[in-house]
């Protein structure tokens, strides 16, 4: 760690509550899902659900890890960074917004592929901790479906097919996070851990 600003990586299955944990931390949050590649990118992977061919948002190739790490490093070292705003329903970026560090010395980086930045952040001297948020698989299935319907991410048939697939794959997602050094815990445990880290680092809530 660089001795000044560090990143808490927050990963976990889709719908597990990562975003809520991050929001409740009161710390600057980099939403790594905003670094998805845009529709039209030749490397963007797809998957067939029923009669629909859709972007496979759960494939690591759909995401730009380099850009995410660079943004985190800029925020930690410069104190401000412009990050994209991504619309899953449109499969493209719709704008950007500026994140400011303020007096905080802890940044939360949350997203489905957050485990993929752990090693690189550690190499850059920015990693403070890595956590994997998880529920029982059925709980996650319901929470994810409610969220995706509320945000109108895709059609109901696609969401149901995808949700069933993700529920079956959830143990593997958690196992992969473990392999990358992320410790599985409930949302409440993750909130307590982040608060402890922020207090230890002397961070004041900022956004």
C-alpha positions as CSV (number, residue, x, y, z in Angstrom):
1,X,0.0,0.0,0.0
2,X,1.2,3.5,-0.8
3,X,0.8,4.7,2.8
4,X,-1.8,7.4,1.9
5,X,-4.8,6.1,-0.1
6,X,-5.9,2.5,-0.5
7,X,-8.6,0.6,-2.3
8,X,-11.1,-1.8,-0.8
9,X,-12.1,-4.2,-3.5
10,X,-15.7,-5.4,-3.3
11,X,-16.8,-8.3,-5.5
12,X,-19.5,-11.0,-5.4
13,X,-22.2,-12.5,-7.5
14,X,-24.5,-10.3,-9.5
15,X,-27.3,-9.0,-7.2
16,X,-25.5,-9.9,-3.9
17,X,-25.7,-6.4,-2.6
18,X,-22.2,-5.0,-3.5
19,X,-23.6,-1.6,-4.6
20,X,-25.6,-1.2,-1.4
21,X,-22.6,-2.0,0.8
22,X,-20.5,0.5,-1.2
23,X,-23.1,3.2,-0.9
24,X,-23.6,2.8,2.8
25,X,-19.8,3.1,3.4
26,X,-19.9,6.9,2.8
27,X,-16.6,6.6,1.0
28,X,-15.7,7.5,-2.6
29,X,-17.0,4.6,-4.8
30,X,-15.7,3.6,-8.2
31,X,-18.4,1.4,-9.9
32,X,-16.4,-1.0,-11.9
33,X,-19.4,-2.1,-13.9
34,X,-19.3,1.2,-15.7
35,X,-16.1,0.0,-17.4
36,X,-17.9,-2.5,-19.6
37,X,-17.0,-2.4,-23.3
38,X,-19.6,-0.8,-25.6
39,X,-21.8,-2.5,-28.2
40,X,-20.0,-2.8,-31.5
41,X,-16.7,-3.7,-29.8
42,X,-15.6,-6.8,-31.9
43,X,-14.3,-8.4,-28.7
44,X,-17.6,-8.1,-26.8
45,X,-18.8,-11.7,-26.0
46,X,-22.4,-12.8,-26.5
47,X,-24.6,-15.6,-25.2
48,X,-27.9,-17.1,-26.4
49,X,-30.9,-17.3,-24.1
50,X,-33.8,-18.9,-25.8
51,X,-34.2,-17.0,-29.1
52,X,-32.3,-14.0,-27.9
53,X,-28.6,-13.3,-28.4
54,X,-27.4,-10.9,-25.8
55,X,-24.1,-9.5,-24.5
56,X,-22.6,-11.9,-21.9
57,X,-22.1,-9.4,-19.1
58,X,-20.7,-12.2,-16.9
59,X,-17.8,-12.9,-19.3
60,X,-14.6,-11.1,-18.2
61,X,-13.9,-10.2,-21.8
62,X,-16.9,-7.8,-21.7
63,X,-15.0,-5.6,-19.3
64,X,-12.0,-3.2,-19.5
65,X,-9.8,-4.0,-16.5
66,X,-6.9,-1.8,-17.6
67,X,-9.2,1.3,-17.7
68,X,-10.7,0.5,-14.3
69,X,-7.2,0.2,-12.7
70,X,-6.0,3.3,-14.3
71,X,-9.0,5.3,-13.0
72,X,-8.5,3.9,-9.5
73,X,-4.9,4.9,-9.5
74,X,-5.7,8.4,-10.7
75,X,-8.2,8.9,-8.0
76,X,-5.9,7.6,-5.3
77,X,-2.8,9.6,-6.5
78,X,-4.3,12.8,-8.0
79,X,-7.5,13.1,-5.9
80,X,-10.0,13.3,-8.7
81,X,-11.0,11.3,-11.8
82,X,-13.6,11.3,-14.5
83,X,-15.3,7.9,-14.8
84,X,-17.8,6.7,-17.3
85,X,-21.6,6.1,-16.8
86,X,-22.7,2.9,-18.5
87,X,-26.2,1.9,-19.4
88,X,-26.6,-1.9,-19.4
89,X,-30.0,-1.7,-21.2
90,X,-28.3,0.2,-24.1
91,X,-25.0,-1.6,-23.9
92,X,-23.0,1.6,-24.1
93,X,-21.7,4.6,-22.1
94,X,-24.1,7.5,-21.8
95,X,-21.8,10.0,-20.2
96,X,-19.3,10.5,-17.4
97,X,-19.0,12.0,-13.9
98,X,-16.2,13.2,-11.7
99,X,-15.2,11.5,-8.5
100,X,-13.3,13.5,-5.8
101,X,-11.3,11.9,-3.0
102,X,-11.7,14.8,-0.6
103,X,-10.2,13.9,2.8
104,X,-10.9,10.2,2.4
105,X,-8.0,7.8,2.4
106,X,-10.0,4.7,1.5
107,X,-11.8,4.2,-1.8
108,X,-14.3,1.4,-2.5
109,X,-14.1,-0.3,-5.9
110,X,-17.2,-2.6,-6.4
111,X,-18.3,-4.7,-9.3
112,X,-18.9,-8.2,-10.7
113,X,-15.3,-8.4,-11.9
114,X,-13.6,-6.6,-9.0
115,X,-11.7,-9.8,-8.2
116,X,-9.8,-9.3,-11.5
117,X,-8.1,-6.1,-10.3
118,X,-6.9,-7.4,-6.9
119,X,-3.4,-8.5,-8.1
120,X,-2.9,-5.4,-10.2
121,X,-3.9,-3.0,-7.4
122,X,-1.6,-4.8,-5.1
123,X,1.2,-4.5,-7.6
124,X,0.6,-0.8,-7.9
125,X,0.6,-0.5,-4.1
126,X,-3.0,0.5,-3.8
127,X,-4.8,-2.5,-2.3
128,X,-6.1,-2.2,1.2
129,X,-8.5,-5.3,1.3
130,X,-10.5,-7.5,-0.9
131,X,-14.0,-8.8,0.0
132,X,-16.6,-11.0,-1.6
133,X,-20.2,-10.2,-0.7
134,X,-22.6,-13.2,-0.8
135,X,-26.1,-14.4,0.3
136,X,-27.8,-17.8,-0.1
137,X,-28.2,-18.4,-3.8
138,X,-32.0,-18.1,-3.7
139,X,-31.8,-14.8,-1.9
140,X,-29.4,-13.5,-4.5
141,X,-31.6,-14.7,-7.4
142,X,-34.6,-12.8,-6.0
143,X,-32.7,-9.6,-5.3
144,X,-31.1,-9.7,-8.7
145,X,-34.4,-10.1,-10.5
146,X,-36.0,-7.3,-8.6
147,X,-33.1,-5.0,-9.4
148,X,-33.0,-5.9,-13.0
149,X,-36.7,-5.5,-13.5
150,X,-36.7,-2.1,-11.7
151,X,-33.8,-0.9,-13.9
152,X,-35.4,-2.4,-17.1
153,X,-32.1,-4.0,-18.0
154,X,-33.5,-6.6,-20.3
155,X,-36.8,-8.4,-21.1
156,X,-38.3,-10.6,-18.4
157,X,-37.6,-13.9,-20.3
158,X,-33.9,-13.0,-20.7
159,X,-33.6,-12.0,-17.1
160,X,-35.2,-15.2,-15.9
161,X,-33.0,-17.4,-18.1
162,X,-29.9,-15.4,-17.1
163,X,-30.9,-15.4,-13.4
164,X,-31.3,-19.2,-13.4
165,X,-27.9,-19.7,-15.0
166,X,-26.3,-17.3,-12.6
167,X,-27.8,-19.0,-9.6
168,X,-26.3,-22.3,-10.7
169,X,-22.9,-20.7,-11.3
170,X,-22.8,-18.7,-8.0
171,X,-20.6,-21.2,-6.1
172,X,-18.0,-21.0,-8.9
173,X,-18.1,-17.2,-8.8
174,X,-17.4,-17.2,-5.0
175,X,-14.7,-19.8,-5.4
176,X,-13.0,-17.7,-8.1
177,X,-13.1,-14.6,-5.9
178,X,-11.4,-16.7,-3.2
179,X,-8.7,-17.7,-5.6
180,X,-8.0,-14.0,-6.2
181,X,-7.7,-13.3,-2.5
182,X,-11.2,-12.0,-1.7
183,X,-12.7,-13.1,1.6
184,X,-16.4,-14.2,1.4
185,X,-18.8,-12.5,3.9
186,X,-22.3,-11.3,4.3
187,X,-23.2,-7.7,3.4
188,X,-23.4,-6.7,7.1
189,X,-19.9,-8.2,7.7
190,X,-18.6,-6.4,4.7
191,X,-20.0,-3.1,6.0
192,X,-18.4,-3.5,9.3
193,X,-15.0,-4.4,7.7
194,X,-15.1,-1.3,5.5
195,X,-16.0,0.9,8.4
196,X,-13.1,-0.5,10.4
197,X,-10.7,0.1,7.6
198,X,-11.9,3.6,7.0
199,X,-11.6,4.4,10.7
200,X,-8.2,2.9,10.9
201,X,-7.0,4.9,7.9
202,X,-8.5,8.1,9.3
203,X,-10.8,8.6,6.3
204,X,-13.6,11.0,6.5
205,X,-16.7,10.3,4.3
206,X,-16.3,11.9,0.9
207,X,-17.8,11.6,-2.6
